[in-house]
Amino acid sequence: MHRAGCASALLRISDGVGGPLLFLLLLQLSSLQLKVGTTTTTTATASDTTDRWRPQRFGSDGGVIDDLDERLQDNEIVEDHRVKPSALLTHVEPFFDYAASLYMEKMVRRWAPLIWLAPDEQFLPGSVTDFLNHVTPKPRSLPSDVQQHSKVPMGPDSQSWFLVTKSEVEQLLKNTTSVLYGQNPNTTTVPVYAHVTQCGRKHFHVSYWLFFPFSQGKPICTLDMGLLGPLPLPVFNNRCFGTLKEFGSHVGDWEHMSLMFNGYDEPEEMYVSVHDAGAFYRFDRNRRKFVFNRQEVRKGFLQKPKFPEVVHLTDEGNHPVLFAAKGSHGLWTAPGKHKYVRIPRLYDDSGYGFPWKTWLKVEVLNSSKKLPIWMQYYGKWGNQRSKCHPLSKMGLQICQFTDGPTELCIMSGPKNIDLFFLQSMIDKTEPGVKINSYEIALGSKRGDNYTSMLYRIQLYGDNGWSKSLIYKCLPDNRQARSTYKSEILFNNEVTFYTKSFTALMKYQELKKLVDTFKSVPKCYLAQSDIVILEDMRYKGFTMLDRMKGLDFNHCRAILRVLGKFHGLSLSMKIDEPEKFKECISDAINEVYYKSENELWYKGYYRRAAENAEKMLEAELTEDEKPKYLNKFRKFVNHESFFGYMVGLVSPKESLAVLCHGDCWTNNFLFQYTQDGSISEVSMVDFQLARYGSPALDLVSLLYCCTSVELRKQYLPELLEEYYDSIVNVLTQTSCLNHYPDIRQKLYEEVREYNVFGLGVALDMIPIITCDSELAPDMYTEDTINMDDEPSKEPYPVMTTSNLCRQMIADLVKELVDNGCLT
């Protein structure tokens, strides 16, 4: 799974509490609306954004230091930041080796759980491969003229899809040999899927995922009320005086438990997931048992599960003994009858039916192996809901058959953080520091970032110790994630931190430069969907107002830093050509302007160009339009524009370098001296890092973030500052003689790539000048109705403010007047 990691408890997803809960809540708690019978991640919402994101303080016991617990008791729906990360600290340097992989697989199998299936369990586990042979991918709404896919769709585009059984569910339930009944693990070897993330030698996290083709709902005593639907009836002395109906059943069911290994041959911690709750256990090496540490619930005061104090291992071996509830398959740590919801009273039954020795067939899934393609499926693992109560039209979703569970990859939700995770991370760099509490707050304003979400984490330890981190993760907003291809961009940034930048810094250290490049924040984690960096604001760095742009001093400071950054690439390419090729030129790939994206972004740039054209028409006089408007239209011809941009970003030797790729105001932070002069610059956000001409970074910065007046007055001087900075690095590395005509080539490439700056400006200037209230909200889970299909095409930000119109018009006129736009 491309989204998983090392966390204290690792990975948890919510397992739906089942239809019966909501069916009775309809009568008892009419104000509470929850989703039933499905596997979902749970995010509480609040109407007041300010209150929702006010910082929360957490203590060493996991409790909130402020009034959060009190508000939960009052049943106020709030955002609880006590959620666990999908990935713990990964060394920034690659650590994988064959011996470590063999050790990891050995431990994964040695500690795989023994799962006791309940007595009289009908719905047994199965393999994903077999299940996929019996289902057909289908979108939420399928027009009659659209042909169904024969293959499972992948990536964000599959989020609205379902894996629908080829036969009707009720027909399959009548046949006990159908795919829904799974396979007996005592007679057939059934796989368990162990997703592993290595965090270093003998440091890794594993989640054991169990797949069941069908999850049986809970029986409810009802009275048929005709058009009004079934009415729930109380049960007296275990007798129903109406009709028992099952609610909350669904095709497809994922369950899991997780282990954290932290340098020993025994796990340090275990997490067991059941419905919308879970339990954390610490391993006692002396007693050879897992000892209860704490539990969590994700649906507030209605849940009241109880977990035993210890989890035993098998008599022979090291396998934790767990119990799958009858029908629902929720994992419990002891046999018996388990009440997991107070109102109404919902129970799971588990016991010694027959054992599933999961270690007999463990499919280990980690980044060192080719992962099965189905792990990139983001949709529902089952049919759409059916046989719903009439009141379901109000959004309550009370159905006998609910939607299949959500995608497996949600097992690593992006905002998962706890104290154990943070402590483990700090131990890597500051051993001996004990973290007592932490605070979480938003790390950016709406409109300041478009491909990710940022959170600020403030840590507090003994003796006044504190540290601030920036936690970067994929957007909750699925539409934005799809539009901006966030997963691809995240992978690119991970490669930058784990491979390219690491190699560049090693080279700099080897050359022992006097004036070193140190303008990238320290990276604590770069993996999958998470990047954690030091918070430069904690060091006094600040971000400028994106709408005001850059003045001469700030622009000059940035160009000096870019000169150092690019100069290191040019030097390393000469001194260590093979290493440079491996870690930079072959490792960093263009993620935006590439030919396979042309169809996706064709409509995007057509709309952006139309928006810019309207602004030009409004800003230009009638006399100016023939001169400027026609040349602009020729440049943005939607049949050739994107292909032209693809050609420009293709590496052009000999000056091709590791480029930042996204040079605009918000990606540069500044530190100042007491007299207000700039002392340091920090570069952030390398999701668009590319290998190409240094001019790509220069023209993006100059034409999107400075005024036409500044460029007219200072452009030659600014380019000289950049040139001097590159030459300074090349001189220190003794590589300047390899670039005898570098000044001339740099100026030629800047002139050649001027139009690239205009192409970027079509997208970036509206973003830069957009009011925060009008910008897409990355922190909103959805901008589309769940019953609708996601948008087929991405949409640009369509700002038409006075500032935006002026900047676009000034840039077009400048490039035409300079002969760059013909």
C-alpha positions in Angstrom: 0.0 0.0 0.0 1.5 3.3 -1.0 0.0 5.0 2.1 1.2 3.4 5.3 3.8 3.8 7.9 5.3 3.2 11.3 3.0 4.4 14.0 2.5 3.6 17.5 -0.8 2.0 16.9 -0.5 1.9 14.4 -3.0 1.9 11.7 -6.6 2.0 12.4 -9.7 2.4 10.4 -13.3 2.7 11.6 -15.4 -0.3 11.3 -19.1 0.7 11.0 -21.2 0.0 14.1 -23.9 -1.5 12.0 -27.5 -0.7 10.9 -29.2 -1.5 14.3 -27.5 1.4 16.0 -28.9 4.0 13.7 -32.2 2.3 13.3 -32.9 2.7 17.0 -31.1 6.0 17.3 -33.7 7.3 14.8 -36.2 7.1 17.7 -34.0 7.9 20.6 -31.5 10.4 19.3 -33.2 12.1 16.4 -30.6 14.9 16.3 -27.7 12.6 15.7 -26.9 11.5 12.2 -24.3 8.8 11.6 -23.4 6.5 8.9 -24.2 2.8 9.3 -22.9 -0.5 8.3 -19.8 0.6 6.4 -16.2 1.0 7.0 -15.2 4.7 7.0 -12.8 7.1 8.5 -14.5 9.3 11.0 -14.0 13.0 10.9 -16.1 15.2 13.2 -17.2 18.5 11.7 -18.0 21.9 13.2 -19.7 24.8 11.6 -17.3 27.3 13.2 -14.0 26.9 11.5 -12.1 29.0 14.0 -13.4 26.8 16.9 -12.8 23.7 15.0 -9.2 24.4 14.5 -8.3 26.0 17.8 -5.2 24.2 19.2 -5.8 21.2 21.4 -3.3 20.2 24.2 -2.7 16.6 24.9 -1.0 15.0 28.0 1.2 12.0 28.3 -1.9 9.8 29.1 -3.5 10.7 25.8 -6.0 13.0 27.5 -6.7 16.5 26.4 -5.5 19.1 28.8 -8.2 21.6 27.9 -12.0 21.1 27.9 -12.3 18.6 25.0 -13.3 15.6 27.2 -16.0 17.7 28.9 -17.3 18.8 25.5 -17.4 15.2 24.4 -19.5 14.2 27.4 -21.9 16.9 26.4 -22.1 15.3 23.0 -20.8 18.3 21.1 -19.3 17.1 17.9 -15.7 18.4 17.7 -12.5 17.6 15.9 -10.4 15.3 18.0 -6.8 15.6 17.0 -5.8 12.5 19.0 -5.6 10.4 15.9 -2.7 8.2 14.8 -0.3 8.8 12.0 -0.1 6.5 9.0 3.7 6.7 9.1 6.3 7.1 11.7 9.8 8.5 11.2 11.6 7.2 8.2 15.3 7.9 7.9 15.8 10.5 5.3 18.6 8.4 3.9 17.5 5.1 2.2 18.0 2.2 4.6 16.6 -0.8 2.8 18.9 -3.8 2.4 18.3 -7.4 1.7 19.2 -8.7 5.2 16.8 -6.2 6.9 14.0 -7.3 4.5 14.6 -11.0 5.3 14.5 -10.3 9.1 11.4 -8.2 8.7 9.5 -11.0 6.9 10.7 -13.5 9.5 9.2 -11.4 12.3 6.0 -10.8 10.4 5.3 -14.5 10.1 6.6 -15.4 13.5 4.1 -12.9 15.2 1.2 -13.3 12.8 -2.0 -13.7 14.9 -4.1 -16.8 15.6 -7.7 -15.8 14.8 -10.4 -17.8 16.4 -13.5 -17.7 14.2 -16.8 -17.7 16.2 -18.8 -20.9 16.7 -21.3 -21.4 13.8 -19.6 -18.7 11.8 -21.0 -18.8 8.3 -19.2 -16.0 6.6 -15.5 -17.0 6.4 -12.4 -15.2 5.2 -11.4 -15.2 1.6 -8.7 -14.1 -0.8 -8.9 -10.8 -2.6 -7.9 -12.5 -5.9 -10.9 -14.9 -5.7 -13.2 -12.1 -4.7 -12.2 -9.9 -7.7 -13.1 -12.8 -10.0 -16.7 -12.5 -8.8 -17.3 -8.8 -8.9 -17.6 -6.1 -11.6 -16.3 -2.5 -11.2 -19.1 -0.1 -11.5 -19.4 3.7 -10.8 -22.0 5.0 -8.4 -24.2 6.1 -11.2 -23.8 4.3 -14.5 -25.4 6.0 -17.6 -27.0 3.6 -20.0 -24.5 4.5 -22.8 -21.4 3.9 -20.6 -19.8 0.5 -20.8 -18.8 -1.1 -17.5 -15.1 -1.6 -16.9 -13.8 -5.2 -17.0 -10.8 -4.1 -15.0 -10.6 -2.5 -11.6 -10.1 1.3 -11.9 -7.1 2.7 -10.0 -6.2 5.9 -8.2 -8.3 8.8 -7.1 -10.6 8.3 -10.2 -11.9 5.1 -8.6 -13.2 6.7 -5.5 -16.8 6.7 -6.6 -16.7 3.1 -7.9 -18.1 -0.1 -6.4 -17.0 -3.7 -6.8 -20.4 -5.2 -7.5 -21.2 -8.9 -7.3 -21.9 -10.4 -10.7 -25.0 -12.1 -9.2 -27.6 -10.6 -6.9 -26.5 -10.7 -3.3 -29.7 -12.4 -2.1 -29.2 -15.2 -4.7 -25.6 -15.6 -3.5 -26.7 -15.8 0.1 -29.0 -18.7 -0.8 -25.9 -20.7 -2.1 -23.6 -21.6 0.8 -20.8 -22.4 -1.7 -20.9 -18.8 -3.2 -18.0 -16.4 -2.9 -19.8 -14.6 -0.1 -19.3 -17.5 2.3 -15.5 -17.4 1.9 -13.2 -20.4 2.6 -12.5 -22.5 5.6 -8.9 -21.7 6.6 -8.6 -25.2 8.1 -9.2 -26.9 4.7 -7.9 -24.1 2.4 -5.0 -21.8 2.9 -6.5 -18.4 3.1 -4.1 -15.4 2.9 -3.7 -12.6 5.4 -2.2 -9.4 3.9 0.6 -8.0 6.0 1.4 -4.4 5.0 4.9 -3.4 6.3 6.7 -0.2 6.5 10.4 -0.4 7.5 11.7 2.5 9.5 15.2 1.2 9.8 17.0 -2.0 10.7 14.7 -4.0 13.0 12.4 -1.0 13.2 9.1 -1.5 11.3 5.4 -1.5 11.5 3.1 -4.2 10.2 -0.7 -4.2 9.8 -2.3 -7.6 9.3 -5.3 -7.2 7.0 -8.0 -9.9 7.0 -10.5 -9.9 4.1 -14.0 -11.4 4.4 -16.3 -11.4 1.3 -19.4 -10.6 3.4 -20.2 -8.9 6.7 -23.4 -9.9 8.4 -25.5 -7.1 10.0 -27.3 -7.1 13.3 -30.9 -8.5 13.7 -33.5 -5.9 14.7 -37.0 -6.7 15.9 -39.4 -4.7 13.7 -43.1 -4.2 12.9 -44.0 -3.6 9.3 -45.7 -0.2 8.9 -46.3 -0.4 5.1 -45.2 2.7 3.3 -43.7 4.1 6.5 -41.3 1.1 6.6 -40.4 -1.2 9.5 -40.8 0.2 13.0 -38.3 -1.1 15.6 -39.8 -2.9 18.6 -38.3 -3.6 22.0 -37.3 -7.2 22.8 -38.8 -8.8 26.0 -37.1 -11.7 27.6 -35.1 -12.3 24.4 -38.3 -12.6 22.4 -39.3 -10.6 19.4 -43.0 -10.0 18.9 -42.5 -8.8 15.4 -40.2 -9.7 12.6 -36.4 -10.0 12.9 -34.6 -8.2 10.1 -30.9 -7.8 9.6 -29.6 -4.3 9.0 -26.1 -3.2 8.1 -24.9 -6.2 6.1 -22.5 -5.5 3.3 -20.4 -7.1 0.7 -16.7 -6.9 1.4 -15.2 -6.6 4.9 -11.7 -5.6 6.0 -10.5 -6.1 9.6 -7.0 -5.6 11.0 -4.6 -5.6 13.9 -1.1 -4.0 14.0 2.3 -4.5 15.6 5.2 -2.1 16.1 8.7 -3.5 16.2 11.3 -1.2 17.6 14.7 -2.9 17.5 13.9 -6.2 19.3 12.7 -9.6 18.2 9.4 -8.9 20.0 6.9 -6.2 19.2 6.7 -3.2 21.4 3.1 -2.5 20.9 -0.1 -4.0 19.4 -3.3 -2.3 18.2 -6.5 -4.3 17.7 -9.4 -2.7 15.8 -13.0 -3.4 16.3 -15.9 -1.4 14.8 -15.3 2.2 15.7 -13.0 1.5 18.6 -9.7 -0.1 19.3 -7.3 -1.2 22.1 -3.6 -0.5 22.5 -1.4 -3.2 24.2 2.2 -3.0 25.3 4.3 -6.2 25.2 5.6 -7.4 28.5 8.7 -9.4 27.7 9.0 -10.9 31.2 5.4 -12.2 31.3 5.3 -13.0 27.5 1.9 -11.3 27.2 0.4 -8.2 25.8 -0.8 -5.9 28.6 -3.6 -3.4 28.1 -2.4 0.2 27.8 -5.4 2.2 26.7 -8.4 2.2 24.3 -10.0 4.6 22.0 -13.5 5.1 20.7 -14.4 7.1 17.6 -18.1 7.6 18.0 -18.2 9.4 21.3 -20.1 8.5 24.5 -22.4 5.9 22.8 -19.6 3.4 22.6 -18.5 1.4 25.6 -16.4 -1.5 24.6 -14.4 -3.3 27.3 -11.1 -5.0 26.6 -9.4 -7.6 28.8 -6.2 -6.7 30.6 -3.9 -9.2 28.8 -3.7 -10.8 25.4 -2.1 -14.3 25.5 0.2 -15.8 23.0 -0.2 -19.3 21.6 1.3 -22.1 23.7 3.7 -22.9 20.9 5.1 -19.9 19.1 4.6 -16.1 19.4 1.2 -15.6 17.9 -1.3 -13.2 19.6 -4.6 -14.9 20.1 -7.6 -12.9 18.9 -11.3 -13.6 18.3 -13.3 -12.6 15.3 -17.0 -11.7 16.1 -19.6 -13.8 14.5 -20.9 -12.2 11.3 -19.3 -8.8 11.8 -15.7 -10.2 12.2 -14.7 -7.3 14.5 -11.5 -8.4 16.3 -11.7 -8.9 20.1 -9.0 -9.9 22.5 -11.1 -12.4 24.4 -14.0 -14.7 23.8 -17.5 -13.9 25.0 -20.3 -11.5 24.5 -19.0 -7.9 24.0 -21.2 -4.8 24.3 -19.7 -2.1 22.1 -22.6 0.4 22.0 -24.7 1.7 24.9 -27.7 3.0 23.1 -29.1 0.8 21.6 -27.3 -2.1 23.1 -25.3 -3.8 20.4 -23.2 -6.9 21.1 -20.7 -9.0 19.3 -20.3 -12.7 20.1 -17.0 -14.4 19.8 -15.6 -17.7 20.9 -13.6 -20.9 20.1 -15.1 -22.0 16.8 -12.2 -23.0 14.7 -8.7 -21.4 14.4 -7.3 -19.5 11.6 -3.5 -19.8 11.6 -2.7 -16.7 9.6 1.0 -17.4 9.5 0.5 -20.3 7.2 -0.1 -17.9 4.3 1.1 -14.4 4.9 1.3 -12.1 1.8 3.9 -9.5 2.8 3.4 -6.2 1.1 6.1 -3.6 1.3 7.8 -1.1 -1.0 10.7 -3.5 -1.8 8.2 -5.8 -3.6 5.9 -5.3 -6.5 2.6 -4.6 -4.9 -0.7 -6.0 -6.3 -2.5 -3.6 -8.5 -5.7 -3.8 -6.4 -3.9 -1.9 -3.6 -4.3 1.2 -5.8 -8.1 0.9 -5.8 -9.7 3.7 -3.8 -13.4 2.8 -4.1 -15.9 0.6 -2.3 -15.2 -3.1 -1.8 -18.7 -4.2 -2.4 -22.2 -3.3 -3.6 -24.1 -0.1 -3.2 -26.7 0.1 -0.4 -30.1 -1.4 -1.0 -33.4 -2.2 0.7 -33.2 1.0 2.6 -35.8 2.4 5.1 -38.0 5.2 3.5 -36.4 7.6 5.9 -33.0 6.9 4.3 -34.0 9.6 1.7 -33.3 12.0 4.5 -29.7 10.9 4.6 -29.8 8.5 7.5 -28.9 5.5 5.3 -30.8 2.9 7.3 -30.5 -0.1 5.0 -30.5 -3.8 5.2 -27.6 -3.8 2.8 -25.2 -0.9 3.2 -22.4 0.3 0.9 -19.4 -1.9 0.8 -16.5 -0.7 2.9 -14.3 2.1 1.8 -10.9 1.6 0.3 -8.2 -0.3 2.0 -5.8 2.6 1.6 -7.7 4.6 4.2 -6.0 2.5 6.8 -3.4 5.2 7.0 -5.4 8.4 7.5 -3.3 11.5 6.9 -3.9 13.2 10.3 -3.0 10.4 12.6 -0.8 11.5 15.4 -0.2 10.4 19.0 2.3 10.9 21.7 4.1 7.6 21.1 4.6 8.5 17.4 6.1 11.9 18.3 8.3 10.5 21.1 9.6 7.8 18.7 10.5 10.4 16.2 12.3 12.7 18.6 14.2 9.8 20.0 16.0 9.5 16.6 17.5 12.9 16.8 17.3 13.9 20.5 17.6 10.8 22.7 16.8 11.4 26.3 14.1 14.1 25.7 10.7 13.1 27.1 7.7 14.6 25.5 4.8 15.3 27.9 2.2 17.0 25.7 1.6 18.5 22.3 -0.6 20.9 20.5 -2.0 20.8 17.0 -3.2 23.7 14.9 -3.6 24.5 11.2 -0.3 25.3 9.5 -1.5 27.5 6.7 -4.4 29.6 5.6 -6.9 28.7 2.9 -5.4 29.7 -0.4 -1.8 29.4 0.7 -1.4 25.8 -0.5 -3.2 23.7 -3.1 -1.8 20.2 -3.2 -1.6 19.3 0.5 -2.7 20.2 4.0 -0.3 21.6 6.6 -0.5 21.3 10.4 1.7 22.8 13.1 2.6 20.5 16.0 4.1 22.1 19.1 5.9 19.6 21.4 6.4 20.2 25.1 8.9 18.2 27.3 10.7 18.2 30.6 12.7 21.2 31.8 11.1 23.7 29.4 12.1 21.8 26.3 9.9 22.5 23.3 9.9 22.0 19.5 7.6 22.9 16.6 7.1 20.7 13.6 5.2 21.1 10.3 3.2 18.1 9.4 2.3 17.9 5.7 -0.2 15.4 4.3 -2.6 14.7 1.4 -5.8 16.9 1.2 -9.0 15.6 2.7 -10.6 17.2 -0.3 -10.9 14.4 -2.8 -11.7 16.7 -5.7 -8.6 18.8 -5.0 -6.5 15.7 -4.6 -7.6 14.5 -8.0 -7.3 17.9 -9.7 -3.8 18.6 -8.6 -2.7 14.9 -8.7 -1.6 15.2 -5.1 -0.4 11.6 -4.7 2.0 11.9 -7.6 3.3 15.2 -6.3 3.8 13.7 -2.8 5.8 10.9 -4.2 8.0 13.3 -6.0 8.7 15.3 -2.9 9.5 12.1 -1.0 12.1 11.2 -3.7 13.6 14.7 -3.3 14.1 14.4 0.4 15.1 10.7 0.6 17.3 10.6 -2.4 18.1 13.8 -4.4 18.6 16.4 -1.6 20.4 13.8 0.6 22.9 13.1 -2.2 23.4 16.8 -2.8 24.1 17.5 0.8 26.6 14.6 1.0 28.4 16.1 -1.9 28.5 19.5 -0.3 29.9 18.0 2.9 32.5 16.2 0.9 33.7 19.3 -0.9 33.9 21.3 2.5 32.5 24.5 1.1 33.0 27.7 3.0 29.7 29.3 2.0 27.4 26.4 2.2 23.8 25.9 1.0 21.6 25.4 4.1 18.2 26.7 2.9 16.0 23.6 3.2 14.3 22.8 6.5 15.4 19.6 8.3 13.2 16.7 7.3 12.2 14.2 10.0 10.0 12.1 7.8 9.4 11.8 4.1 7.3 8.8 3.1 4.2 8.1 1.1 1.6 10.6 2.0 3.4 12.4 4.9 6.3 14.8 5.2 7.3 16.2 8.6 9.7 19.1 8.7 11.2 21.4 11.3 9.0 24.5 11.7 11.0 27.4 10.4 8.7 29.9 12.1 10.0 28.5 15.4 13.4 29.9 14.2 12.0 33.3 13.4 11.3 32.7 9.7 8.2 34.4 8.2 6.2 34.2 5.0 5.5 37.2 2.9 2.0 38.3 1.8 1.5 36.5 -1.5 -0.6 39.3 -2.9 2.1 41.9 -2.4 4.7 39.9 -4.2 8.5 40.4 -3.9 10.4 43.6 -3.6 14.0 44.0 -4.8 15.7 42.8 -1.6 13.6 39.7 -1.1 13.9 38.8 -4.8 17.7 39.2 -4.7 17.9 37.1 -1.6 15.9 34.3 -3.2 18.1 34.4 -6.4 21.2 34.1 -4.4 19.9 31.0 -2.7 18.7 29.5 -6.0 22.2 30.2 -7.4 23.8 28.1 -4.6 21.2 25.4 -5.1 21.7 25.2 -8.8 25.4 25.6 -8.5 25.7 22.4 -6.4 23.9 20.5 -9.1 26.2 21.7 -11.8 29.2 20.8 -9.6 28.1 17.4 -8.6 27.2 16.6 -12.2 30.9 17.1 -13.0 32.5 15.5 -9.9 30.1 12.5 -9.3 28.3 11.9 -12.7 27.1 8.4 -11.8 25.8 9.3 -8.4 24.2 12.5 -9.9 22.5 10.4 -12.5 21.2 7.8 -10.0 20.0 10.3 -7.4 19.0 13.3 -9.4 18.7 13.3 -13.1 17.2 9.7 -13.3 15.4 9.9 -9.9 13.4 13.1 -10.2 10.8 13.0 -12.9 8.6 15.7 -14.3 5.2 15.3 -12.7 3.2 18.1 -14.2 4.2 19.1 -17.8 4.4 15.6 -19.3 2.7 14.3 -22.4 0.5 11.8 -20.6 -1.1 14.7 -18.6 -2.1 16.6 -21.8 -5.7 15.2 -22.0 -6.2 15.8 -18.3 -5.0 19.4 -18.3 -6.2 20.4 -21.7 -9.5 21.7 -20.4 -7.8 23.1 -17.4 -5.5 25.4 -19.4 -8.2 26.2 -21.9 -10.2 27.6 -19.1 -7.2 29.4 -17.6 -6.4 30.9 -21.0 -10.0 32.0 -21.5 -9.9 33.6 -18.1 -6.7 35.4 -18.9 -8.0 36.5 -22.3 -11.1 38.1 -20.7 -8.8 40.0 -18.3 -6.7 41.2 -21.2 -9.7 42.4 -23.1 -10.7 44.4 -20.1 -7.3 45.9 -19.4 -6.1 46.6 -23.0 -7.2 49.6 -25.0 -8.8 49.1 -28.4 -5.5 50.3 -29.9 -3.4 47.8 -27.9 -5.5 44.7 -28.6 -4.3 44.0 -32.1 -0.7 44.1 -31.0 -1.0 42.1 -27.8 -4.2 40.1 -27.8 -3.5 38.2 -31.1 0.0 37.2 -30.0 -1.4 35.9 -26.7 -4.1 33.9 -28.4 -1.5 32.3 -30.6 0.6 31.3 -27.6 -2.2 29.7 -25.7 -3.8 27.9 -28.6 -5.2 25.0 -26.6 -4.2 22.4 -29.3 -0.5 23.1 -28.9 0.1 25.0 -25.7 0.5 22.1 -23.3 2.8 20.2 -25.7 4.9 23.3 -26.0 5.3 23.5 -22.2 6.2 19.8 -22.1 9.0 20.6 -24.5 10.3 23.5 -22.4 10.7 21.4 -19.3 12.7 18.7 -21.0 16.3 18.8 -19.7 18.7 20.8 -21.8 22.3 20.1 -21.2 24.8 21.2 -20.2 23.1 23.5 -17.7 20.3 21.3 -16.5 20.0 21.2 -12.7 17.8 20.0 -9.9 15.1 22.7 -9.9 12.8 23.7 -7.1 10.0 23.6 -9.7 7.5 25.8 -7.8 9.1 29.1 -7.3 6.5 31.5 -5.9 6.2 33.7 -2.8 4.8 31.2 -0.4 7.6 28.7 -0.9 10.3 31.0 0.5 10.6 32.0 4.1 12.7 34.8 5.5 14.7 35.4 8.6 15.7 39.0 9.6 18.3 40.7 11.7 17.4 43.3 14.3 17.8 46.1 11.7 15.3 44.4 9.4 17.7 43.2 6.8 17.4 39.6 5.4 19.7 37.2 7.1 18.5 33.8 5.7 16.1 32.3 3.2 14.5 28.9 3.5 13.0 27.1 0.5 10.0 24.8 1.1 7.7 22.6 -0.9 9.5 20.4 -3.5 6.5 18.5 -4.9 7.2 19.9 -8.3 10.9 19.4 -8.2 12.3 18.7 -11.7 15.5 18.2 -13.6 15.7 20.9 -16.2 17.0 24.3 -17.1 17.7 26.7 -14.2 15.8 29.3 -16.2 12.6 27.4 -15.4 12.9 28.5 -11.7 14.0 32.0 -12.6 11.2 32.9 -15.0 8.6 31.4 -12.7 9.7 33.5 -9.8 10.3 36.7 -11.8 7.1 36.7 -13.9 4.7 35.5 -11.2 6.0 37.2 -8.1 7.4 40.6 -9.1 5.9 43.7 -10.6 6.6 44.9 -14.1 8.2 48.1 -12.6 10.7 46.1 -10.6 11.7 44.0 -13.6 12.1 47.0 -15.8 14.4 48.7 -13.3 16.3 45.7 -11.7 16.1 42.6 -14.0 19.7 42.8 -15.2 21.0 43.4 -11.7 19.0 40.5 -10.3 20.2 38.1 -12.9 23.8 39.2 -12.1 23.2 38.4 -8.5 22.1 34.9 -9.5 25.0 34.4 -11.8 27.5 35.5 -9.1 26.0 33.0 -6.7 26.4 30.1 -9.1 29.9 31.1 -10.0 30.8 31.3 -6.3 29.8 27.6 -5.8 31.5 26.5 -9.0 34.7 28.2 -7.9 34.7 26.6 -4.5 34.1 23.1 -6.1 36.8 23.8 -8.8 34.2 23.1 -11.5 34.0 26.6 -13.1 36.4 25.6 -15.9 33.9 23.0 -17.1 31.4 25.8 -17.8 33.5 28.4 -19.7 30.5 30.1 -21.4 28.0 29.8 -18.5 27.1 33.5 -18.3 26.2 33.6 -22.0 24.2 30.3 -21.8 22.3 31.4 -18.7 21.2 34.6 -20.3 20.2 32.8 -23.5 18.2 30.3 -21.6 16.4 32.9 -19.6 15.4 34.7 -22.8 14.3 31.4 -24.4 12.3 30.3 -21.4 10.5 33.7 -20.8 7.4 32.3 -22.3 7.4 29.4 -19.8 7.0 32.1 -17.2 3.8 33.3 -19.0 2.5 29.7 -19.2 3.0 29.2 -15.5 1.5 32.7 -14.8 -1.8 31.7 -16.4 -2.3 29.3 -13.5 -0.2 30.9 -10.7 -1.2 34.6 -10.9 -4.9 33.9 -10.3 -3.8 31.6 -7.4 -1.5 34.3 -5.9 -4.1 37.0 -6.2 -7.1 35.0 -5.1 -8.8 36.0 -1.8 -8.6 33.3 0.8 -12.3 32.9 1.1 -12.6 32.1 -2.6 -9.7 29.6 -2.7 -10.4 25.8 -2.7 -10.5 24.4 0.9 -8.0 21.5 1.1 -9.3 20.7 4.6 -12.9 20.1 3.6 -13.3 16.4 3.0 -15.5 16.8 -0.2 -16.5 19.6 -2.5 -18.8 17.2 -4.4 -21.9 15.4 -3.4 -21.2 11.8 -2.6 -23.9 10.7 -4.9 -22.3 12.4 -7.8 -19.3 11.3 -9.9 -16.1 13.3 -9.4 -15.5 16.0 -12.0 -14.1 14.7 -15.2 -11.7 17.6 -15.6 -9.8 19.8 -13.2 -10.7 23.5 -12.9 -8.2 26.3 -12.4 -8.7 29.1 -9.9 -10.7 31.8 -11.9 -9.7 35.0 -10.2 -10.4 38.2 -12.1 -9.5 40.8 -9.5 -8.0 44.2 -10.5 -4.6 43.0 -9.3 -4.8 39.8 -11.3 -5.9 41.6 -14.5 -3.1 44.1 -14.1 -0.4 41.5 -13.6 -1.5 39.4 -16.5 -1.7 42.4 -18.8 1.6 43.8 -17.7 3.3 40.5 -18.3 1.9 39.9 -21.8 2.8 43.5 -22.9 6.3 43.1 -21.5 7.0 39.8 -23.3 5.6 41.1 -26.6 7.5 44.4 -26.4 10.7 42.4 -25.6 10.2 40.2 -28.7 9.7 37.0 -26.6 6.1 36.6 -27.5 5.7 36.7 -31.3 
